[in-house]
């Protein structure tokens, strides 16, 4: 069956997006995934962001509000509510392109070889299928990077991460509802997939989250 991101994305309605920062970036990251947003995830986001940047799976746009002056950002998401929320939060004057596209589909040609950096924060664990089946999303992002570009992000690992009681409960509920599809997602598999498309790959695990960076596209 053809993969699409719609099942994981449809949970992000205007109402749930109002709760996202509090529930996901606040409580869940701190107590379930043991990877604090401001202390770990935000510095990782800022470390690799380039002047011409694309954010895929935009959430509420929290990370993008911390972009350095002079950076241009484009947004990509299958969910128009997320695109609108992030664009309004960042400020439409700082958003170059707002692209409604399923990450499993090829990106429009005009975005190929374009970006200095592409971020995927909490996207991969929401995509359907195994990590291997999600590799098309990595390939599509790779094609949108320029020669020296960087793909980076963070994803919640599966059962091998040995989640605490809170994390196990969220994992069970989210996977049952199709919000997550990550029970078998592992650090080693992520390393192997990224290495298919990039010569240089770094992955660091903080809590139950894999923070990754991939450069020098193949």
Secondary structure as the mmCIF struct_conf table of DSSP 4:
data_model
#
loop_
_struct_conf.conf_type_id
_struct_conf.id
_struct_conf.beg_label_comp_id
_struct_conf.beg_label_asym_id
_struct_conf.beg_label_seq_id
_struct_conf.end_label_comp_id
_struct_conf.end_label_asym_id
_struct_conf.end_label_seq_id
BEND BEND1 UNK A 5 UNK A 5
HELX_RH_AL_P HELX_RH_AL_P1 UNK A 6 UNK A 9
TURN_TY1_P TURN_TY1_P1 UNK A 10 UNK A 11
HELX_RH_AL_P HELX_RH_AL_P2 UNK A 14 UNK A 20
HELX_RH_PI_P HELX_RH_PI_P1 UNK A 21 UNK A 32
BEND BEND2 UNK A 33 UNK A 33
HELX_RH_PI_P HELX_RH_PI_P2 UNK A 37 UNK A 41
HELX_RH_AL_P HELX_RH_AL_P3 UNK A 42 UNK A 48
BEND BEND3 UNK A 51 UNK A 51
STRN STRN1 UNK A 52 UNK A 56
BEND BEND4 UNK A 57 UNK A 57
TURN_TY1_P TURN_TY1_P2 UNK A 59 UNK A 60
BEND BEND5 UNK A 61 UNK A 61
TURN_TY1_P TURN_TY1_P3 UNK A 62 UNK A 62
HELX_RH_3T_P HELX_RH_3T_P1 UNK A 63 UNK A 66
HELX_LH_PP_P HELX_LH_PP_P1 UNK A 67 UNK A 68
TURN_TY1_P TURN_TY1_P4 UNK A 69 UNK A 70
STRN STRN2 UNK A 72 UNK A 77
BEND BEND6 UNK A 78 UNK A 78
HELX_RH_AL_P HELX_RH_AL_P4 UNK A 80 UNK A 90
HELX_RH_3T_P HELX_RH_3T_P2 UNK A 92 UNK A 94
STRN STRN3 UNK A 95 UNK A 100
TURN_TY1_P TURN_TY1_P5 UNK A 103 UNK A 104
BEND BEND7 UNK A 105 UNK A 105
HELX_LH_PP_P HELX_LH_PP_P2 UNK A 106 UNK A 108
HELX_RH_3T_P HELX_RH_3T_P3 UNK A 109 UNK A 111
TURN_TY1_P TURN_TY1_P6 UNK A 112 UNK A 113
STRN STRN4 UNK A 115 UNK A 121
BEND BEND8 UNK A 122 UNK A 122
HELX_RH_3T_P HELX_RH_3T_P4 UNK A 124 UNK A 126
BEND BEND9 UNK A 127 UNK A 129
TURN_TY1_P TURN_TY1_P7 UNK A 131 UNK A 134
HELX_RH_AL_P HELX_RH_AL_P5 UNK A 135 UNK A 144
STRN STRN5 UNK A 145 UNK A 156
HELX_RH_3T_P HELX_RH_3T_P5 UNK A 159 UNK A 161
HELX_RH_AL_P HELX_RH_AL_P6 UNK A 165 UNK A 177
TURN_TY1_P TURN_TY1_P8 UNK A 178 UNK A 178
BEND BEND10 UNK A 179 UNK A 179
TURN_TY1_P TURN_TY1_P9 UNK A 183 UNK A 184
HELX_RH_AL_P HELX_RH_AL_P7 UNK A 187 UNK A 197
STRN STRN6 UNK A 198 UNK A 206
TURN_TY1_P TURN_TY1_P10 UNK A 207 UNK A 208
STRN STRN7 UNK A 209 UNK A 217
#
